[in-house]
Amino acid sequence: MGAKEGFIMSNELIIANKTELDIWECPLQLKEIKEVFCKDLTTIEFNAYVGMGKATGLNPFLRELWAVKYDKNKPASIFIGRDGYRLAAQRHPAYEHHQCDAIYENDDFSVEDCIPKHHYNLKNRGKLLGAYATLRLKTSPKVFYVFVNLKEYDKGQSNWNSMKETMIKKVAESQVFRMGLQGMFAGSYHEAEQYHVEGKIVHTSPETDELNSSLGLIENTSELLNYDISSLTRDINDSLTLDVLAGYFKIHSKTVRANESHLNLLIELKDKRKAELEAIKKPPEDNKEWLDAFNNDTGEVK
């Protein structure tokens, strides 16, 4: 009886996954998704959004995955809800375990080899400082670990006023999933990480700028969006078609625009991957929108 029940549950999971993937393969469903959730996205941006849907298997109708176009002159942002991150990650065959918690100033907290040691009681934890998250994969001997500082994300907007701990934990959790499962989540954000408020870019904090500058890691971080260059280069290198490549290059080149070395790297990788794809199959000559993107190093579509 137990084995039979387990077999049924396995079939249900397979059917559920197949149904969610079918959403991204059906032209009628894609048309509805475009009209309902992505009305303002360009064709290239929508293709990138669909690619994210296929990679994660998430369902936009369940508010697991969505896109926002804050400004017609800026690339759209793709967001995944916390439950969406968890669902897609826990389906991944390499997933083993993850955890997340908030850190307060009176907590006993330390980290050694990416393994946090965290002890506290609930009497008087003091001021909230941030949150951490860890992810363990079956394919990696090391644990993925991230810490996020509350000062960088709490801008006094919306739920950050009344749910600071919940919001900063969501940021940490989404970042550790992107760190460990970049091939699935690269290019996405959780809504708690929104860098755009009323159409304006919210930059990293002065504390982070000062730290990065003192370490010689990067200059003028206040001019940059927060990004992982390895994730961006992987998107370029792993593009399977020319239109997807053009879409990623357009979006990512704007993200790194204030860092000349990163921009030049993306241009070099784009040209190399374009040549590889053209050697496999010649692109249609009448598709001018994304072809023009390759002839403009800024990624702008003419």
C-alpha positions as CSV (number, residue, x, y, z in Angstrom):
1,M,0.0,0.0,0.0
2,G,2.8,2.4,1.0
3,A,4.7,1.7,-2.3
4,K,1.6,2.3,-4.3
5,E,0.9,5.6,-2.6
6,G,4.5,6.7,-3.3
7,F,4.2,5.7,-6.9
8,I,1.0,7.9,-7.2
9,M,2.7,10.8,-5.6
10,S,5.7,10.5,-8.0
11,N,3.3,10.5,-11.0
12,E,1.5,13.6,-9.6
13,L,4.8,15.4,-9.4
14,I,5.7,14.4,-12.9
15,I,2.3,15.6,-14.2
16,A,2.5,18.8,-12.3
17,N,6.0,19.6,-13.7
18,K,4.9,18.7,-17.2
19,T,1.9,21.0,-17.0
20,E,4.0,23.9,-15.8
21,L,6.5,23.3,-18.6
22,D,3.7,23.1,-21.2
23,I,2.7,26.6,-20.3
24,W,5.9,27.9,-21.9
25,E,5.5,25.7,-25.0
26,C,1.9,26.6,-26.0
27,P,1.6,29.6,-28.3
28,L,-1.9,30.4,-27.0
29,Q,-0.6,30.4,-23.4
30,L,2.4,32.5,-24.3
31,K,0.1,35.0,-26.0
32,E,-2.0,35.2,-22.8
33,I,1.1,35.5,-20.6
34,K,2.4,38.4,-22.8
35,E,-1.0,40.2,-22.6
36,V,-1.6,39.8,-18.9
37,F,1.9,39.8,-17.3
38,C,4.3,41.3,-19.8
39,K,2.4,43.8,-21.9
40,D,5.1,46.4,-21.9
41,L,8.0,44.1,-22.6
42,T,9.9,44.2,-25.9
43,T,10.1,41.0,-28.0
44,I,13.7,40.4,-26.8
45,E,12.8,41.0,-23.2
46,F,9.8,38.7,-23.4
47,N,12.0,36.0,-24.9
48,A,14.3,36.3,-22.0
49,Y,11.3,36.1,-19.6
50,V,10.1,32.9,-21.4
51,G,13.6,31.4,-21.1
52,M,13.5,32.0,-17.4
53,G,10.1,30.3,-17.2
54,K,11.4,27.3,-19.1
55,A,14.5,27.1,-16.9
56,T,12.6,27.3,-13.6
57,G,9.3,25.6,-14.6
58,L,7.5,28.3,-12.6
59,N,3.9,29.4,-13.2
60,P,3.2,33.1,-13.8
61,F,-0.5,32.5,-13.2
62,L,0.4,31.5,-9.6
63,R,2.5,34.7,-9.1
64,E,5.7,32.7,-9.0
65,L,7.4,34.6,-11.8
66,W,6.7,38.0,-13.3
67,A,8.4,40.9,-15.1
68,V,8.2,44.7,-14.7
69,K,9.1,47.4,-17.1
70,Y,9.8,50.5,-15.0
71,D,11.0,52.7,-17.8
72,K,10.7,52.3,-21.6
73,N,14.3,53.3,-22.0
74,K,15.6,50.7,-19.5
75,P,15.5,46.9,-19.6
76,A,12.7,45.0,-17.9
77,S,13.4,43.3,-14.6
78,I,12.4,39.7,-14.0
79,F,11.3,38.8,-10.5
80,I,10.7,35.5,-8.7
81,G,8.7,35.2,-5.5
82,R,10.3,33.5,-2.4
83,D,8.1,30.5,-2.8
84,G,9.0,30.4,-6.5
85,Y,12.7,30.3,-5.6
86,R,12.1,27.5,-3.1
87,L,9.9,25.5,-5.4
88,A,12.3,25.6,-8.3
89,A,15.3,24.9,-6.2
90,Q,13.8,22.0,-4.3
91,R,12.9,20.4,-7.6
92,H,16.5,20.5,-8.8
93,P,18.1,17.1,-8.6
94,A,21.2,18.6,-6.9
95,Y,19.3,20.3,-4.1
96,E,19.9,18.9,-0.6
97,H,19.2,21.5,2.1
98,H,19.0,25.2,2.7
99,Q,18.4,27.5,5.7
100,C,18.0,31.2,6.4
101,D,17.8,33.3,9.6
102,A,18.1,37.0,10.7
103,I,21.0,38.3,12.7
104,Y,20.6,40.8,15.6
105,E,23.4,42.7,17.3
106,N,23.1,40.6,20.6
107,D,23.3,37.3,18.8
108,D,26.4,35.1,19.1
109,F,27.3,34.7,15.4
110,S,30.4,33.5,13.5
111,V,31.2,31.9,10.2
112,E,34.0,29.4,9.5
113,D,34.4,27.9,6.0
114,C,31.0,29.1,5.0
115,I,29.4,27.3,7.9
116,P,27.6,29.8,10.2
117,K,27.4,29.2,14.0
118,H,24.4,31.1,15.3
119,H,23.1,31.1,18.9
120,Y,20.5,33.4,20.5
121,N,17.6,33.7,22.8
122,L,14.3,35.6,22.3
123,K,14.6,37.9,25.3
124,N,16.6,40.8,24.0
125,R,18.3,40.3,20.6
126,G,18.9,44.0,20.1
127,K,19.0,45.8,16.7
128,L,18.4,43.9,13.5
129,L,21.6,43.8,11.4
130,G,20.9,41.6,8.4
131,A,20.3,38.0,7.4
132,Y,22.2,35.0,6.1
133,A,21.3,32.0,4.1
134,T,23.1,28.7,3.2
135,L,22.5,26.2,0.5
136,R,23.9,22.7,0.3
137,L,24.0,20.8,-3.1
138,K,24.7,17.2,-3.6
139,T,27.1,18.2,-6.4
140,S,29.3,20.5,-4.4
141,P,31.6,19.7,-1.4
142,K,31.3,23.3,-0.1
143,V,28.2,25.0,1.3
144,F,27.0,28.2,-0.4
145,Y,26.7,31.1,2.0
146,V,25.6,34.7,1.8
147,F,25.1,37.5,4.3
148,V,23.1,40.6,3.4
149,N,23.3,43.9,5.3
150,L,19.9,45.5,6.3
151,K,21.3,49.0,5.5
152,E,21.7,48.1,1.8
153,Y,18.1,47.2,1.3
154,D,15.9,48.9,3.9
155,K,14.9,52.1,2.1
156,G,11.8,52.6,4.2
157,Q,9.5,51.5,1.4
158,S,6.3,49.4,1.7
159,N,6.8,46.2,3.8
160,W,10.3,47.3,4.9
161,N,8.6,49.6,7.4
162,S,6.8,46.8,9.3
163,M,8.4,43.5,8.2
164,K,12.1,44.2,8.2
165,E,13.2,40.7,9.3
166,T,10.9,38.9,6.8
167,M,12.1,41.1,3.9
168,I,15.8,40.9,4.6
169,K,15.5,37.1,5.0
170,K,13.9,36.9,1.6
171,V,16.8,38.8,0.1
172,A,19.3,36.4,1.6
173,E,17.4,33.4,0.6
174,S,17.0,34.5,-3.1
175,Q,20.7,35.4,-3.3
176,V,22.0,32.1,-2.0
177,F,19.7,30.3,-4.6
178,R,21.2,32.4,-7.4
179,M,24.7,31.7,-6.1
180,G,24.3,28.0,-6.0
181,L,22.0,27.5,-9.0
182,Q,23.1,30.2,-11.4
183,G,22.2,28.3,-14.5
184,M,18.6,28.4,-13.4
185,F,18.2,31.7,-11.6
186,A,20.8,34.1,-13.2
187,G,19.2,37.4,-14.2
188,S,16.3,37.2,-11.8
189,Y,15.6,39.1,-8.5
190,H,13.2,38.8,-5.6
191,E,10.8,41.7,-5.3
192,A,12.5,42.6,-1.9
193,E,15.6,43.3,-3.9
194,Q,14.0,45.9,-6.2
195,Y,16.7,48.4,-7.3
196,H,14.0,50.6,-8.9
197,V,11.7,52.8,-6.8
198,E,9.3,54.9,-8.8
199,G,11.5,54.6,-11.8
200,K,14.8,55.5,-10.0
201,I,17.7,53.2,-9.4
202,V,18.5,52.5,-5.7
203,H,22.2,52.0,-5.4
204,T,24.3,50.2,-2.9
205,S,24.9,51.8,0.5
206,P,27.9,54.2,1.2
207,E,29.2,51.6,3.7
208,T,29.5,49.0,0.9
209,D,31.1,51.5,-1.4
210,E,33.7,52.4,1.2
211,L,34.5,48.7,2.0
212,N,34.8,47.8,-1.7
213,S,37.0,50.8,-2.3
214,S,39.3,50.0,0.6
215,L,39.7,46.4,-0.6
216,G,40.4,47.6,-4.2
217,L,37.5,45.4,-5.5
218,I,35.7,47.9,-7.6
219,E,35.5,51.7,-8.1
220,N,32.4,53.9,-8.1
221,T,30.0,51.1,-7.0
222,S,27.4,53.8,-6.3
223,E,27.0,54.0,-10.1
224,L,26.4,50.3,-10.6
225,L,23.6,47.9,-10.2
226,N,24.3,45.0,-7.9
227,Y,25.3,42.1,-10.2
228,D,27.4,38.9,-10.4
229,I,29.6,39.1,-13.5
230,S,30.0,35.3,-13.6
231,S,26.2,34.9,-13.9
232,L,26.1,37.5,-16.7
233,T,28.9,35.8,-18.7
234,R,27.3,32.4,-18.2
235,D,24.1,33.8,-19.8
236,I,26.1,34.9,-22.8
237,N,28.1,31.7,-23.2
238,D,25.1,29.4,-22.7
239,S,22.7,31.2,-25.1
240,L,21.3,28.6,-27.5
241,T,19.9,30.9,-30.2
242,L,20.9,34.3,-31.6
243,D,17.8,36.1,-30.4
244,V,18.3,34.9,-26.8
245,L,22.0,35.9,-27.1
246,A,21.0,39.4,-28.3
247,G,18.4,39.7,-25.5
248,Y,20.9,38.8,-22.8
249,F,23.6,41.1,-24.3
250,K,21.2,44.1,-24.5
251,I,20.1,43.7,-20.8
252,H,23.5,42.8,-19.3
253,S,25.5,45.4,-21.2
254,K,23.3,48.1,-19.6
255,T,23.8,46.5,-16.2
256,V,27.6,46.7,-16.4
257,R,27.8,50.0,-18.3
258,A,29.7,51.8,-15.6
259,N,32.5,49.1,-15.6
260,E,34.5,49.3,-18.8
261,S,36.4,46.1,-18.3
262,H,33.2,44.1,-17.7
263,L,31.5,45.7,-20.7
264,N,34.4,44.8,-22.9
265,L,34.3,41.3,-21.6
266,L,30.6,40.9,-22.5
267,I,31.3,42.3,-26.0
268,E,34.1,39.8,-26.6
269,L,32.0,36.9,-25.3
270,K,29.0,38.0,-27.4
271,D,31.0,38.2,-30.6
272,K,32.5,34.8,-29.9
273,R,29.2,33.1,-29.1
274,K,27.5,34.8,-32.1
275,A,30.1,33.3,-34.4
276,E,29.6,29.9,-32.9
277,L,25.9,30.0,-33.4
278,E,26.1,31.4,-36.9
279,A,28.4,28.5,-37.8
280,I,25.6,26.1,-36.7
281,K,22.7,27.8,-38.4
282,K,22.5,31.0,-40.5
283,P,20.0,33.4,-38.9
284,P,17.0,34.6,-40.9
285,E,17.9,37.7,-42.9
286,D,14.5,39.4,-42.3
287,N,14.8,39.5,-38.5
288,K,16.3,42.9,-38.2
289,E,15.4,43.8,-34.6
290,W,17.8,41.5,-32.9
291,L,20.4,41.4,-35.7
292,D,20.8,45.2,-35.2
293,A,21.6,44.6,-31.6
294,F,24.8,42.7,-32.5
295,N,26.0,45.7,-34.6
296,N,25.7,48.1,-31.7
297,D,28.2,47.4,-28.8
298,T,25.9,49.3,-26.4
299,G,23.2,46.7,-26.9
300,E,20.6,49.3,-28.1
301,V,18.2,48.2,-30.7
302,K,18.1,50.7,-33.5
